[in-house]
Amino acid sequence: LIDMVSDQEILEAYKILANKEGVFVEPASAASVAGILKLNKADYFKKTKSPRIVCILTGHGLKDPDRAIKTIKEPKVVPANLKSILTQIDY
């Protein structure tokens, strides 16, 4: 099976890998995961008998650090006291 994924789908997979799995890859390496996510949305895996899915992730995120910097939000600065911190996290 060969399919295409968009740059947007790749960047979404790139973010998911970092946020959910703690894996920092370059965007090109996230293309295989983007393809899996696309097929999953189309219910492709409900039609198959194979329970295993393998994605090869080869490129480290430090190959393209500018992309990571562009996709993250600036951290919020709060006063160094407990009340401010708890307010920031809606506690």
N, C-alpha and C positions, 0 to 999 in steps of 0.2 A: 504494500500500500504506500503510495507516494501522494502527498498533498502539499499545498502551499499555505503559508501563514503570513500575515501582514506584519509590518514593523510594530504596529500597535499591539498585536497579539504577542509578539516576542517580548516587548517591553513589559507587558502585563505578567507574563511568565517569569521574567527576570525579577520583577518585584515580589512575586509570590515565593520564588525560591529563596530570596533573601529574608523575607518577613516570616514565612511559615517553616522553612527548613533550615535557615541559618547558613545557606550556601550562597557564596558570592561568586557569581560567574560573569563572564563578559556577555553582552547581549546575544552575540552569535551562538554562543553555547546554549542559550535558553530556547533556541528554535525547536529542539526536539520536544521539550516540555510544552511549548506553545502548541505544537501539533497534537500532542496527547490531550491537552485541555480542549482543543477545538473538536477533536473526535468524541471526547466525552460529552460535550454539549450536544452533539448530534446523536447521542445514544448509541454510538458505534459499538461500544464494549458490551452492551446488552445482547448484541447479535453474535458475539464470539464466544467460543468455549475456553479460550486461553485466559487464565486468571492472572498471568504475570505480564507486567509491563516494565520494560527497561529503557531508560534514557541515558545516553552517554553525555556527560558534561565535561568538556575538556579545557575550556578557556577560563582562566581565573579572572575575577573582576578587576584586578589591578592592571590588566592589559588595557582597560578603558575606564580609568577612574573618573574622568570628566563626566561620563554618562551617569555614574552613581551620584556625583555631586549635584548634577542638574535635576535629578529625580527626587531628592530628599528635601524635606522642609527644614528651614532653619530652626534650631532648638529655641525654645522659649526660655527667657531669663526671668527668674523670680527671686525675690529677696530670700536670703538664707535663714529662714525661720520656718518652723513647723506649720504655722497657720497658713502662710503663703503657699507652701507646698501642698498641703491638704486641699486648699481652695483650687489650686491648679488641676489637681486630679479628681475634682468633684467629689471629695470625700466628706 
